[in-house]
Amino acid sequence: MARRSSIGAFSLPSARGCLSPSALADEIEGYARASWFLAGAVFASLMAMMWLTYACLKRADVIPYVADGGVFGCEVRIVAPPVPGRPHS
């Protein structure tokens, strides 16, 4: 627990004692490792999200079927939109 110095009604944590340069370097190296790990996790999740988006879009490109009482149903035929200027039949 950090030592506390009393200032009136408030109590603030006192500054840390002197640390050796090697201890500070080890602490900074630990923070660097953590930041590299977090950056890798963000990059990996971005790649996974891109792959899942591609897979979902590919999967959504399906041929519609209607249940007609048979085992497999029947494929829905896509009707072309009417051409302007052409009479409808």
C-alpha positions as CSV (number, residue, x, y, z in Angstrom):
1,M,0.0,0.0,0.0
2,A,1.3,3.4,-0.9
3,R,2.3,5.8,1.8
4,R,0.0,8.7,2.2
5,S,0.9,12.2,3.2
6,S,-1.9,14.2,4.8
7,I,-2.8,17.6,3.4
8,G,-5.5,19.1,5.6
9,A,-8.7,17.0,5.2
10,F,-7.4,15.3,2.1
11,S,-5.0,12.4,1.7
12,L,-3.0,12.0,-1.5
13,P,-0.7,9.1,-2.5
14,S,2.9,10.0,-2.1
15,A,5.3,9.6,-5.1
16,R,7.1,6.3,-5.6
17,G,10.6,6.0,-4.4
18,C,13.5,6.0,-6.8
19,L,13.6,3.1,-9.2
20,S,16.7,1.9,-11.0
21,P,16.9,2.4,-14.8
22,S,16.8,-1.3,-15.4
23,A,13.5,-1.7,-13.3
24,L,12.0,1.2,-15.3
25,A,13.2,-0.5,-18.6
26,D,11.6,-3.8,-17.5
27,E,8.3,-2.0,-16.7
28,I,8.3,-0.2,-20.1
29,E,9.1,-3.5,-21.8
30,G,6.1,-5.1,-20.1
31,Y,3.8,-2.3,-21.3
32,A,5.2,-2.7,-24.8
33,R,4.5,-6.4,-24.8
34,A,0.9,-5.7,-23.6
35,S,0.4,-3.1,-26.3
36,W,1.7,-5.5,-29.0
37,F,-0.6,-8.2,-27.7
38,L,-3.6,-5.9,-27.8
39,A,-2.7,-4.6,-31.3
40,G,-2.4,-8.2,-32.5
41,A,-5.8,-9.0,-31.0
42,V,-7.4,-6.0,-32.8
43,F,-5.8,-7.0,-36.1
44,A,-6.9,-10.6,-35.7
45,S,-10.4,-9.6,-34.9
46,L,-10.5,-7.2,-37.9
47,M,-9.3,-10.1,-40.2
48,A,-11.9,-12.4,-38.7
49,M,-14.7,-9.8,-39.2
50,M,-13.6,-9.3,-42.8
51,W,-13.7,-13.1,-43.4
52,L,-17.1,-13.5,-41.7
53,T,-18.5,-10.6,-43.7
54,Y,-17.4,-12.3,-46.9
55,A,-18.8,-15.6,-45.8
56,C,-22.1,-14.1,-44.9
57,L,-22.4,-12.2,-48.2
58,K,-21.5,-15.4,-50.1
59,R,-24.0,-17.4,-48.0
60,A,-26.8,-14.9,-48.6
61,D,-26.5,-15.4,-52.4
62,V,-29.0,-18.3,-52.4
63,I,-31.6,-19.6,-54.8
64,P,-35.1,-19.2,-53.3
65,Y,-37.3,-22.3,-53.0
66,V,-41.0,-22.5,-52.3
67,A,-42.5,-25.4,-50.2
68,D,-44.9,-27.1,-52.6
69,G,-45.6,-30.2,-50.5
70,G,-42.8,-32.2,-52.0
71,V,-39.6,-33.3,-50.5
72,F,-37.4,-30.5,-51.9
73,G,-39.9,-27.8,-53.0
74,C,-39.6,-25.9,-56.3
75,E,-37.2,-23.2,-57.4
76,V,-38.7,-19.7,-57.6
77,R,-38.1,-18.3,-61.1
78,I,-36.9,-14.7,-61.2
79,V,-39.1,-12.6,-63.5
80,A,-37.4,-9.9,-65.5
81,P,-38.6,-6.4,-64.9
82,P,-40.8,-5.0,-67.6
83,V,-39.0,-3.1,-70.4
84,P,-40.3,0.5,-70.8
85,G,-42.2,1.1,-74.0
86,R,-43.1,-2.6,-74.5
87,P,-46.7,-3.7,-73.9
88,H,-47.4,-6.0,-71.0
89,S,-48.7,-9.5,-71.8
